[in-house]
Amino acid sequence: MSVTTTTHLNFRGDAREALEFYHSVFGGRTVAITYKDAGNVQNADEAEWVMWGEVAAENGFHVMAYDVPSQMPWNQGENSFFVSVRGDNAEEITALWEKLSSESTVLRPLEPAQWAPLYGMLTDRFGVVWVLDVVSQYIG
């Protein structure tokens, strides 16, 4: 079992461009799954926006990114990142969720999602937004 933390950057329509830029700087591999790819289009104009993306390089650099849908509040520079905790074991992620969610505001319960076996989001009592998930077979 292993758990990793990664900075998860939030954009509004610029995630793909940002991922390409970070890739040009740090190298590695880039993945970008759109809302359309994930079957989660809520606004047709945003179908090609990045629902989940990352740049991961051999040198250890790793950043994740997504485009915040227009129906959710977002201002550049405010709530510009999440801390992503990702693991390959549902029991381990669930145990971490239970501890982290104490005195937190749950934004999305930890439960199966179309793109992951388990996915949840919360804001802890210090104002930090955390995303916990179990790695799916198509997102590594």
C-alpha positions, 0 to 999 in steps of 0.5 A: 500500500502506498499513498502520495500527495500532489498539488492539484491546480485549478483553472477555468478553461486553461488547464490543458495550456498550463499542463502543456507549459509545465510539461515543456519545463519539466518533461515527463508524461502528460495526461488530460481527460476531458469532461467529454472523455469522462462522460461528465459534460454539464455544459456543452461549451466546456466538454473539452475542458480538462476534468483531470490532468497531470504531468509526471516526470522521472525527476519526481515532478508531479502536478495535477490540474483541472478546469473548474466548471462554470457552475462552481465559484472560482476566481484566479488566485483564490482556491487555486489548488487542492491537495490530492491524496491518492492511493491504491487501497480503498480501505487505506483511503477510507481510513484517511478520509474518516480522520481528515473529515473530522470538523471538516466541510464535506464538498463531495462524499467519499464514494464511487465516481464514474472516473474512480473507485472512490473519490471525495472532496472536503475543506478541512477546519483550516480552509485547505481543500483535500481530494482523496481518491483511489487510483482507477485503471485508466488514471495512473 
